[in-house]
């Protein structure tokens, strides 16, 4: 498999940085999701958009 480098924009450092996984070969994303206990909010939409853009 070819060595692929993914760069993401760091808004705090204001520059692109190479994503360095905590565990080599694995990347995970933790996002909040809709539950039956509370109303939906904007973060649910943001999480869906970010997931679509990254993956």
C-alpha distance matrix in Angstrom:
0.0 3.8 6.5 8.6 12.3 14.8 18.4 21.4 25.0 27.1 30.6 32.3 31.0 31.0 27.8 24.1 22.1 18.4 17.7 17.4 16.9 19.5 17.2 13.7 11.1 14.1 16.2 19.5 22.4 26.0 28.4 32.0 32.9 36.1 38.5 41.8 43.6 43.5 43.5 40.4 39.8 37.9 35.1 34.0 33.5 31.7 29.3 28.6 28.1 25.8 23.6 23.5 22.7 19.9 18.2
3.8 0.0 3.8 6.0 9.6 12.5 15.9 19.2 22.6 24.9 28.4 30.2 28.5 28.3 25.0 21.3 19.5 16.0 16.0 16.1 16.4 19.4 17.7 14.1 12.0 14.9 16.4 19.9 22.5 26.2 28.4 32.1 33.3 36.5 39.1 42.5 44.2 43.8 43.6 40.4 39.4 37.2 34.5 33.8 33.0 30.9 28.8 28.3 27.3 24.9 23.2 23.0 21.5 18.9 17.8
6.5 3.8 0.0 3.8 6.7 10.1 13.2 16.6 20.0 21.9 25.5 27.0 25.2 25.3 21.9 18.3 16.2 12.6 12.8 12.7 13.4 16.5 15.3 11.6 10.2 13.3 14.5 18.2 20.7 24.4 26.8 30.5 32.1 35.5 38.1 41.6 43.0 42.4 42.4 39.2 38.0 35.7 32.8 32.5 31.9 29.5 27.4 27.3 26.3 23.5 22.2 22.4 20.6 17.7 17.3
8.6 6.0 3.8 0.0 3.8 6.6 9.9 13.2 16.7 18.9 22.4 24.2 22.7 22.5 19.2 15.5 13.7 10.3 10.4 11.3 12.2 15.7 15.1 12.0 10.3 12.5 12.7 16.1 18.1 21.9 24.0 27.7 29.3 32.6 35.4 38.9 40.3 39.5 39.3 36.0 34.7 32.3 29.5 29.2 28.4 26.0 24.1 24.0 22.7 20.0 18.9 18.9 17.0 14.1 14.1
12.3 9.6 6.7 3.8 0.0 3.8 6.5 10.0 13.3 15.3 18.9 20.6 18.9 18.8 15.5 11.8 9.9 6.5 7.2 8.8 10.6 14.3 14.6 12.0 11.2 12.7 12.1 15.4 16.9 20.5 22.6 26.3 28.2 31.7 34.5 38.1 39.2 38.2 37.9 34.6 33.0 30.4 27.6 27.8 27.0 24.2 22.6 23.0 21.5 18.4 17.9 18.4 15.9 13.0 14.0
14.8 12.5 10.1 6.6 3.8 0.0 3.8 6.6 10.2 12.6 15.9 18.0 16.8 16.4 13.5 9.8 8.4 5.7 5.6 8.5 10.2 13.9 14.8 13.0 12.1 12.5 10.8 13.4 14.3 17.8 19.4 23.1 25.1 28.4 31.4 35.1 36.1 34.9 34.4 31.1 29.4 26.7 24.0 24.3 23.4 20.5 19.0 19.5 17.9 14.7 14.6 15.1 12.5 9.6 11.2
18.4 15.9 13.2 9.9 6.5 3.8 0.0 3.8 6.8 9.3 12.6 14.7 13.4 12.7 9.7 6.0 5.3 4.3 5.7 9.3 11.7 15.1 16.8 15.5 15.2 15.3 13.1 15.2 15.3 18.4 19.7 23.2 25.4 28.8 31.8 35.5 36.3 34.7 34.1 30.8 28.6 25.7 23.1 24.0 23.0 19.7 18.8 19.7 17.7 14.5 15.3 15.9 12.7 10.5 13.1
21.4 19.2 16.6 13.2 10.0 6.6 3.8 0.0 3.8 6.3 9.4 11.8 11.3 10.5 8.5 5.4 5.6 6.4 6.6 10.3 12.3 15.3 17.5 17.0 16.9 16.0 13.1 14.4 13.6 16.2 17.1 20.4 22.8 26.0 29.1 32.8 33.3 31.6 30.8 27.6 25.2 22.3 19.8 20.9 19.9 16.5 15.9 17.2 15.1 11.8 13.3 14.3 11.1 9.3 12.6
25.0 22.6 20.0 16.7 13.3 10.2 6.8 3.8 0.0 3.8 6.0 8.9 8.5 7.0 5.7 4.2 6.2 8.8 9.6 13.0 15.3 17.9 20.5 20.3 20.5 19.5 16.5 17.2 15.9 17.9 18.3 21.2 23.8 26.8 29.9 33.5 33.8 31.7 30.7 27.6 24.8 21.6 19.4 21.2 20.0 16.4 16.6 18.3 15.8 12.7 15.1 16.1 12.7 11.8 15.4
27.1 24.9 21.9 18.9 15.3 12.6 9.3 6.3 3.8 0.0 3.8 5.5 5.5 5.5 5.5 5.8 6.6 9.7 10.2 12.9 15.1 17.0 20.2 20.5 21.3 20.1 17.0 17.5 16.0 17.5 18.0 20.7 23.7 26.8 29.6 33.3 33.1 31.0 30.3 27.5 24.5 21.6 19.2 21.4 20.8 17.0 17.2 19.5 17.4 14.2 16.7 18.4 15.4 14.1 17.8
30.6 28.4 25.5 22.4 18.9 15.9 12.6 9.4 6.0 3.8 0.0 3.8 5.6 4.7 7.0 8.6 10.2 13.5 13.8 16.5 18.6 20.2 23.4 24.1 24.7 23.3 20.0 19.9 17.8 18.7 18.6 20.8 23.7 26.5 29.3 32.8 32.5 30.0 29.1 26.3 23.1 20.0 18.0 20.7 19.9 16.1 17.1 19.6 17.4 14.6 17.7 19.3 16.4 15.9 19.7
32.3 30.2 27.0 24.2 20.6 18.0 14.7 11.8 8.9 5.5 3.8 0.0 3.8 5.4 8.1 10.4 11.2 14.5 14.9 16.9 19.0 20.1 23.6 24.5 25.7 24.3 21.2 21.1 19.2 19.8 20.0 22.0 25.3 28.1 30.6 34.1 33.4 31.0 30.4 27.9 24.7 21.9 19.8 22.7 22.5 18.7 19.4 22.3 20.5 17.6 20.4 22.4 19.7 18.8 22.5
31.0 28.5 25.2 22.7 18.9 16.8 13.4 11.3 8.5 5.5 5.6 3.8 0.0 3.8 5.5 8.3 9.0 12.6 13.9 15.8 18.5 19.8 23.2 23.7 25.1 24.2 21.5 22.0 20.7 21.8 22.5 24.9 28.1 31.1 33.7 37.2 36.7 34.4 33.8 31.3 28.1 25.2 23.0 25.7 25.3 21.5 21.9 24.5 22.5 19.4 22.0 23.8 20.7 19.6 23.2
31.0 28.3 25.3 22.5 18.8 16.4 12.7 10.5 7.0 5.5 4.7 5.4 3.8 0.0 3.8 7.1 9.4 13.2 14.7 17.3 20.1 22.0 25.1 25.2 26.1 25.3 22.4 23.0 21.4 22.7 23.0 25.3 28.2 31.1 34.0 37.4 37.1 34.7 33.7 30.9 27.6 24.4 22.6 25.2 24.2 20.5 21.4 23.6 21.1 18.4 21.3 22.5 19.2 18.7 22.4
27.8 25.0 21.9 19.2 15.5 13.5 9.7 8.5 5.7 5.5 7.0 8.1 5.5 3.8 0.0 3.8 6.4 10.1 12.3 15.0 18.1 20.4 23.3 22.9 23.7 23.3 20.7 21.9 20.8 22.7 23.3 26.1 28.9 31.9 34.9 38.5 38.5 36.3 35.4 32.4 29.3 26.1 24.1 26.3 25.2 21.5 21.9 23.8 21.2 18.3 20.8 21.8 18.3 17.3 20.9
24.1 21.3 18.3 15.5 11.8 9.8 6.0 5.4 4.2 5.8 8.6 10.4 8.3 7.1 3.8 0.0 3.8 6.9 9.3 12.4 15.4 18.2 20.7 19.9 20.4 20.2 17.7 19.3 18.6 20.9 21.8 24.9 27.6 30.7 33.8 37.4 37.7 35.7 34.9 31.7 29.0 25.9 23.6 25.3 24.2 20.6 20.6 22.1 19.6 16.5 18.5 19.3 15.8 14.5 17.8
22.1 19.5 16.2 13.7 9.9 8.4 5.3 5.6 6.2 6.6 10.2 11.2 9.0 9.4 6.4 3.8 0.0 3.8 6.3 8.8 12.2 14.8 17.3 16.6 17.5 17.4 15.3 17.1 17.0 19.5 21.0 24.3 27.1 30.5 33.3 37.1 37.3 35.6 35.2 32.1 29.6 26.8 24.1 25.6 25.0 21.4 20.8 22.5 20.5 17.1 18.4 19.8 16.6 14.5 17.4
18.4 16.0 12.6 10.3 6.5 5.7 4.3 6.4 8.8 9.7 13.5 14.5 12.6 13.2 10.1 6.9 3.8 0.0 3.8 6.2 9.6 12.6 14.6 13.3 14.0 14.5 12.8 15.3 16.0 18.9 20.9 24.4 27.0 30.5 33.3 37.0 37.5 36.2 35.9 32.8 30.7 28.0 25.1 26.2 25.7 22.3 21.1 22.5 20.8 17.3 17.9 19.2 16.3 13.6 15.9
17.7 16.0 12.8 10.4 7.2 5.6 5.7 6.6 9.6 10.2 13.8 14.9 13.9 14.7 12.3 9.3 6.3 3.8 0.0 3.8 6.3 9.5 11.5 10.8 11.4 11.1 9.2 11.6 12.4 15.4 17.6 21.3 23.9 27.5 30.0 33.8 34.3 33.2 33.1 30.2 28.3 25.9 22.8 23.6 23.5 20.2 18.5 20.0 18.9 15.3 15.4 17.2 14.8 11.6 13.7
17.4 16.1 12.7 11.3 8.8 8.5 9.3 10.3 13.0 12.9 16.5 16.9 15.8 17.3 15.0 12.4 8.8 6.2 3.8 0.0 3.8 6.5 8.6 8.0 9.7 9.8 8.9 11.6 13.2 16.0 18.8 22.4 25.1 28.8 31.0 34.8 35.2 34.4 34.7 32.0 30.3 28.3 24.9 25.6 25.9 22.8 20.8 22.4 21.8 18.1 17.8 19.9 18.0 14.5 16.0
16.9 16.4 13.4 12.2 10.6 10.2 11.7 12.3 15.3 15.1 18.6 19.0 18.5 20.1 18.1 15.4 12.2 9.6 6.3 3.8 0.0 3.8 5.3 5.7 7.3 6.5 5.8 8.6 10.9 13.6 16.9 20.5 23.0 26.7 28.7 32.4 32.8 32.4 33.0 30.4 29.1 27.5 23.9 24.2 24.9 22.2 19.6 21.1 21.2 17.5 16.6 19.0 17.8 14.1 14.9
19.5 19.4 16.5 15.7 14.3 13.9 15.1 15.3 17.9 17.0 20.2 20.1 19.8 22.0 20.4 18.2 14.8 12.6 9.5 6.5 3.8 0.0 3.8 6.4 9.0 7.8 7.7 9.4 11.8 13.6 17.2 20.5 23.2 26.9 28.4 32.0 32.2 32.0 33.0 30.8 29.6 28.3 24.6 25.0 26.3 23.6 20.9 22.8 23.3 19.7 18.6 21.5 20.6 17.0 17.7
17.2 17.7 15.3 15.1 14.6 14.8 16.8 17.5 20.5 20.2 23.4 23.6 23.2 25.1 23.3 20.7 17.3 14.6 11.5 8.6 5.3 3.8 0.0 3.8 6.3 5.7 7.5 9.6 12.9 15.0 18.7 22.0 24.2 27.9 29.3 32.8 33.3 33.4 34.5 32.3 31.4 30.3 26.7 26.6 27.8 25.5 22.4 23.8 24.6 21.2 19.5 22.1 21.6 17.9 17.8
13.7 14.1 11.6 12.0 12.0 13.0 15.5 17.0 20.3 20.5 24.1 24.5 23.7 25.2 22.9 19.9 16.6 13.3 10.8 8.0 5.7 6.4 3.8 0.0 3.8 5.6 8.1 11.3 14.7 17.4 20.9 24.4 26.4 30.1 31.8 35.3 36.1 36.1 36.9 34.4 33.5 32.1 28.6 28.4 29.2 26.8 23.9 24.9 25.2 21.9 20.2 22.2 21.4 17.6 17.4
11.1 12.0 10.2 10.3 11.2 12.1 15.2 16.9 20.5 21.3 24.7 25.7 25.1 26.1 23.7 20.4 17.5 14.0 11.4 9.7 7.3 9.0 6.3 3.8 0.0 3.8 6.9 10.3 13.8 17.0 20.1 23.7 25.3 28.9 30.7 34.2 35.3 35.4 36.1 33.4 32.7 31.3 27.9 27.3 27.8 25.7 22.7 23.2 23.5 20.5 18.3 20.0 19.5 15.8 14.9
14.1 14.9 13.3 12.5 12.7 12.5 15.3 16.0 19.5 20.1 23.3 24.3 24.2 25.3 23.3 20.2 17.4 14.5 11.1 9.8 6.5 7.8 5.7 5.6 3.8 0.0 3.8 6.7 10.3 13.3 16.5 20.0 21.6 25.2 27.0 30.5 31.5 31.6 32.4 29.8 29.2 28.0 24.6 23.8 24.7 22.7 19.5 20.2 20.9 17.9 15.6 17.7 17.6 13.9 13.0
16.2 16.4 14.5 12.7 12.1 10.8 13.1 13.1 16.5 17.0 20.0 21.2 21.5 22.4 20.7 17.7 15.3 12.8 9.2 8.9 5.8 7.7 7.5 8.1 6.9 3.8 0.0 3.8 6.9 10.3 13.3 16.9 18.8 22.4 24.4 28.1 29.0 28.8 29.3 26.6 25.8 24.4 21.0 20.5 21.2 19.0 16.0 16.9 17.4 14.3 12.3 14.7 14.5 10.7 10.5
19.5 19.9 18.2 16.1 15.4 13.4 15.2 14.4 17.2 17.5 19.9 21.1 22.0 23.0 21.9 19.3 17.1 15.3 11.6 11.6 8.6 9.4 9.6 11.3 10.3 6.7 3.8 0.0 3.8 6.7 9.9 13.4 15.2 18.8 20.7 24.4 25.3 25.1 25.8 23.2 22.6 21.6 18.1 17.4 18.5 16.7 13.3 14.4 15.7 12.7 10.5 13.6 14.0 10.7 10.5
22.4 22.5 20.7 18.1 16.9 14.3 15.3 13.6 15.9 16.0 17.8 19.2 20.7 21.4 20.8 18.6 17.0 16.0 12.4 13.2 10.9 11.8 12.9 14.7 13.8 10.3 6.9 3.8 0.0 3.8 6.4 10.1 12.1 15.9 18.1 21.8 22.6 22.0 22.5 19.8 19.0 17.8 14.3 13.8 15.0 13.1 9.7 11.3 12.7 9.7 8.0 11.6 12.2 9.4 9.9
26.0 26.2 24.4 21.9 20.5 17.8 18.4 16.2 17.9 17.5 18.7 19.8 21.8 22.7 22.7 20.9 19.5 18.9 15.4 16.0 13.6 13.6 15.0 17.4 17.0 13.3 10.3 6.7 3.8 0.0 3.8 7.0 9.6 13.3 15.1 18.9 19.3 18.8 19.6 17.3 16.6 16.1 12.4 12.0 14.1 12.5 9.1 11.4 13.4 11.0 9.7 13.5 14.5 12.4 13.0
28.4 28.4 26.8 24.0 22.6 19.4 19.7 17.1 18.3 18.0 18.6 20.0 22.5 23.0 23.3 21.8 21.0 20.9 17.6 18.8 16.9 17.2 18.7 20.9 20.1 16.5 13.3 9.9 6.4 3.8 0.0 3.8 6.4 10.1 12.4 16.2 16.8 15.8 16.2 13.6 12.9 12.4 8.8 8.2 10.5 9.3 5.9 8.6 11.0 9.3 8.6 12.2 13.6 12.5 13.3
32.0 32.1 30.5 27.7 26.3 23.1 23.2 20.4 21.2 20.7 20.8 22.0 24.9 25.3 26.1 24.9 24.3 24.4 21.3 22.4 20.5 20.5 22.0 24.4 23.7 20.0 16.9 13.4 10.1 7.0 3.8 0.0 3.8 7.1 9.1 12.8 13.1 12.0 12.6 10.4 10.1 10.6 7.3 6.4 9.8 9.6 7.0 9.5 12.4 11.7 11.3 14.5 16.3 15.7 16.4
32.9 33.3 32.1 29.3 28.2 25.1 25.4 22.8 23.8 23.7 23.7 25.3 28.1 28.2 28.9 27.6 27.1 27.0 23.9 25.1 23.0 23.2 24.2 26.4 25.3 21.6 18.8 15.2 12.1 9.6 6.4 3.8 0.0 3.8 6.4 10.1 11.3 10.5 10.9 8.6 9.6 10.7 8.4 5.8 9.2 10.4 7.9 8.9 12.4 12.7 11.8 14.4 16.9 16.8 16.9
36.1 36.5 35.5 32.6 31.7 28.4 28.8 26.0 26.8 26.8 26.5 28.1 31.1 31.1 31.9 30.7 30.5 30.5 27.5 28.8 26.7 26.9 27.9 30.1 28.9 25.2 22.4 18.8 15.9 13.3 10.1 7.1 3.8 0.0 3.8 6.9 8.7 7.9 7.9 6.1 8.4 10.6 9.5 6.6 9.7 12.0 10.4 10.8 14.2 15.4 14.6 16.6 19.3 19.8 19.7
38.5 39.1 38.1 35.4 34.5 31.4 31.8 29.1 29.9 29.6 29.3 30.6 33.7 34.0 34.9 33.8 33.3 33.3 30.0 31.0 28.7 28.4 29.3 31.8 30.7 27.0 24.4 20.7 18.1 15.1 12.4 9.1 6.4 3.8 0.0 3.8 5.4 6.1 7.8 7.8 10.6 13.5 12.5 10.1 13.4 15.5 13.9 14.5 18.0 18.9 18.0 20.1 22.9 23.1 22.8
41.8 42.5 41.6 38.9 38.1 35.1 35.5 32.8 33.5 33.3 32.8 34.1 37.2 37.4 38.5 37.4 37.1 37.0 33.8 34.8 32.4 32.0 32.8 35.3 34.2 30.5 28.1 24.4 21.8 18.9 16.2 12.8 10.1 6.9 3.8 0.0 3.8 5.8 7.7 9.0 12.4 15.8 15.5 13.1 16.1 18.6 17.3 17.6 21.1 22.3 21.4 23.3 26.2 26.6 26.2
43.6 44.2 43.0 40.3 39.2 36.1 36.3 33.3 33.8 33.1 32.5 33.4 36.7 37.1 38.5 37.7 37.3 37.5 34.3 35.2 32.8 32.2 33.3 36.1 35.3 31.5 29.0 25.3 22.6 19.3 16.8 13.1 11.3 8.7 5.4 3.8 0.0 3.8 7.2 9.5 12.3 15.9 15.5 14.0 17.3 19.4 18.4 19.3 22.6 23.5 23.0 25.2 27.8 28.0 28.0
43.5 43.8 42.4 39.5 38.2 34.9 34.7 31.6 31.7 31.0 30.0 31.0 34.4 34.7 36.3 35.7 35.6 36.2 33.2 34.4 32.4 32.0 33.4 36.1 35.4 31.6 28.8 25.1 22.0 18.8 15.8 12.0 10.5 7.9 6.1 5.8 3.8 0.0 3.8 6.5 8.9 12.6 12.8 11.8 14.9 16.9 16.5 17.7 20.6 21.6 21.7 23.8 26.1 26.7 27.1
43.5 43.6 42.4 39.3 37.9 34.4 34.1 30.8 30.7 30.3 29.1 30.4 33.8 33.7 35.4 34.9 35.2 35.9 33.1 34.7 33.0 33.0 34.5 36.9 36.1 32.4 29.3 25.8 22.5 19.6 16.2 12.6 10.9 7.9 7.8 7.7 7.2 3.8 0.0 3.8 6.4 10.2 11.3 10.3 12.7 15.2 15.5 16.3 18.8 20.4 20.8 22.5 24.7 25.8 26.4
40.4 40.4 39.2 36.0 34.6 31.1 30.8 27.6 27.6 27.5 26.3 27.9 31.3 30.9 32.4 31.7 32.1 32.8 30.2 32.0 30.4 30.8 32.3 34.4 33.4 29.8 26.6 23.2 19.8 17.3 13.6 10.4 8.6 6.1 7.8 9.0 9.5 6.5 3.8 0.0 3.8 7.1 8.3 6.8 9.0 11.7 12.1 12.7 15.1 16.8 17.3 18.8 21.1 22.3 22.9
39.8 39.4 38.0 34.7 33.0 29.4 28.6 25.2 24.8 24.5 23.1 24.7 28.1 27.6 29.3 29.0 29.6 30.7 28.3 30.3 29.1 29.6 31.4 33.5 32.7 29.2 25.8 22.6 19.0 16.6 12.9 10.1 9.6 8.4 10.6 12.4 12.3 8.9 6.4 3.8 0.0 3.8 5.6 5.8 7.5 9.4 10.6 12.0 13.7 15.1 16.4 18.0 19.6 21.0 22.2
37.9 37.2 35.7 32.3 30.4 26.7 25.7 22.3 21.6 21.6 20.0 21.9 25.2 24.4 26.1 25.9 26.8 28.0 25.9 28.3 27.5 28.3 30.3 32.1 31.3 28.0 24.4 21.6 17.8 16.1 12.4 10.6 10.7 10.6 13.5 15.8 15.9 12.6 10.2 7.1 3.8 0.0 3.8 5.4 5.4 6.4 8.8 10.2 11.0 12.4 14.4 15.8 16.8 18.5 20.1
35.1 34.5 32.8 29.5 27.6 24.0 23.1 19.8 19.4 19.2 18.0 19.8 23.0 22.6 24.1 23.6 24.1 25.1 22.8 24.9 23.9 24.6 26.7 28.6 27.9 24.6 21.0 18.1 14.3 12.4 8.8 7.3 8.4 9.5 12.5 15.5 15.5 12.8 11.3 8.3 5.6 3.8 0.0 3.8 5.4 4.9 6.0 8.6 9.8 10.3 12.0 14.1 15.1 16.1 17.8
34.0 33.8 32.5 29.2 27.8 24.3 24.0 20.9 21.2 21.4 20.7 22.7 25.7 25.2 26.3 25.3 25.6 26.2 23.6 25.6 24.2 25.0 26.6 28.4 27.3 23.8 20.5 17.4 13.8 12.0 8.2 6.4 5.8 6.6 10.1 13.1 14.0 11.8 10.3 6.8 5.8 5.4 3.8 0.0 3.8 5.5 5.2 6.5 8.9 10.1 10.7 12.6 14.5 15.6 16.5
33.5 33.0 31.9 28.4 27.0 23.4 23.0 19.9 20.0 20.8 19.9 22.5 25.3 24.2 25.2 24.2 25.0 25.7 23.5 25.9 24.9 26.3 27.8 29.2 27.8 24.7 21.2 18.5 15.0 14.1 10.5 9.8 9.2 9.7 13.4 16.1 17.3 14.9 12.7 9.0 7.5 5.4 5.4 3.8 0.0 3.8 5.4 5.2 6.3 8.7 9.9 10.8 12.5 14.4 15.4
31.7 30.9 29.5 26.0 24.2 20.5 19.7 16.5 16.4 17.0 16.1 18.7 21.5 20.5 21.5 20.6 21.4 22.3 20.2 22.8 22.2 23.6 25.5 26.8 25.7 22.7 19.0 16.7 13.1 12.5 9.3 9.6 10.4 12.0 15.5 18.6 19.4 16.9 15.2 11.7 9.4 6.4 4.9 5.5 3.8 0.0 3.8 5.4 5.2 6.1 8.5 9.9 10.5 12.1 14.0
29.3 28.8 27.4 24.1 22.6 19.0 18.8 15.9 16.6 17.2 17.1 19.4 21.9 21.4 21.9 20.6 20.8 21.1 18.5 20.8 19.6 20.9 22.4 23.9 22.7 19.5 16.0 13.3 9.7 9.1 5.9 7.0 7.9 10.4 13.9 17.3 18.4 16.5 15.5 12.1 10.6 8.8 6.0 5.2 5.4 3.8 0.0 3.8 5.5 5.2 6.0 8.6 9.9 10.5 11.8
28.6 28.3 27.3 24.0 23.0 19.5 19.7 17.2 18.3 19.5 19.6 22.3 24.5 23.6 23.8 22.1 22.5 22.5 20.0 22.4 21.1 22.8 23.8 24.9 23.2 20.2 16.9 14.4 11.3 11.4 8.6 9.5 8.9 10.8 14.5 17.6 19.3 17.7 16.3 12.7 12.0 10.2 8.6 6.5 5.2 5.4 3.8 0.0 3.8 5.6 5.2 6.2 8.7 10.1 10.5
28.1 27.3 26.3 22.7 21.5 17.9 17.7 15.1 15.8 17.4 17.4 20.5 22.5 21.1 21.2 19.6 20.5 20.8 18.9 21.8 21.2 23.3 24.6 25.2 23.5 20.9 17.4 15.7 12.7 13.4 11.0 12.4 12.4 14.2 18.0 21.1 22.6 20.6 18.8 15.1 13.7 11.0 9.8 8.9 6.3 5.2 5.5 3.8 0.0 3.8 5.4 5.1 6.2 8.6 10.0
25.8 24.9 23.5 20.0 18.4 14.7 14.5 11.8 12.7 14.2 14.6 17.6 19.4 18.4 18.3 16.5 17.1 17.3 15.3 18.1 17.5 19.7 21.2 21.9 20.5 17.9 14.3 12.7 9.7 11.0 9.3 11.7 12.7 15.4 18.9 22.3 23.5 21.6 20.4 16.8 15.1 12.4 10.3 10.1 8.7 6.1 5.2 5.6 3.8 0.0 3.8 5.5 5.1 6.1 8.4
23.6 23.2 22.2 18.9 17.9 14.6 15.3 13.3 15.1 16.7 17.7 20.4 22.0 21.3 20.8 18.5 18.4 17.9 15.4 17.8 16.6 18.6 19.5 20.2 18.3 15.6 12.3 10.5 8.0 9.7 8.6 11.3 11.8 14.6 18.0 21.4 23.0 21.7 20.8 17.3 16.4 14.4 12.0 10.7 9.9 8.5 6.0 5.2 5.4 3.8 0.0 3.8 5.5 5.3 5.8
23.5 23.0 22.4 18.9 18.4 15.1 15.9 14.3 16.1 18.4 19.3 22.4 23.8 22.5 21.8 19.3 19.8 19.2 17.2 19.9 19.0 21.5 22.1 22.2 20.0 17.7 14.7 13.6 11.6 13.5 12.2 14.5 14.4 16.6 20.1 23.3 25.2 23.8 22.5 18.8 18.0 15.8 14.1 12.6 10.8 9.9 8.6 6.2 5.1 5.5 3.8 0.0 3.8 5.6 5.4
22.7 21.5 20.6 17.0 15.9 12.5 12.7 11.1 12.7 15.4 16.4 19.7 20.7 19.2 18.3 15.8 16.6 16.3 14.8 18.0 17.8 20.6 21.6 21.4 19.5 17.6 14.5 14.0 12.2 14.5 13.6 16.3 16.9 19.3 22.9 26.2 27.8 26.1 24.7 21.1 19.6 16.8 15.1 14.5 12.5 10.5 9.9 8.7 6.2 5.1 5.5 3.8 0.0 3.8 5.7
19.9 18.9 17.7 14.1 13.0 9.6 10.5 9.3 11.8 14.1 15.9 18.8 19.6 18.7 17.3 14.5 14.5 13.6 11.6 14.5 14.1 17.0 17.9 17.6 15.8 13.9 10.7 10.7 9.4 12.4 12.5 15.7 16.8 19.8 23.1 26.6 28.0 26.7 25.8 22.3 21.0 18.5 16.1 15.6 14.4 12.1 10.5 10.1 8.6 6.1 5.3 5.6 3.8 0.0 3.8
18.2 17.8 17.3 14.1 14.0 11.2 13.1 12.6 15.4 17.8 19.7 22.5 23.2 22.4 20.9 17.8 17.4 15.9 13.7 16.0 14.9 17.7 17.8 17.4 14.9 13.0 10.5 10.5 9.9 13.0 13.3 16.4 16.9 19.7 22.8 26.2 28.0 27.1 26.4 22.9 22.2 20.1 17.8 16.5 15.4 14.0 11.8 10.5 10.0 8.4 5.8 5.4 5.7 3.8 0.0
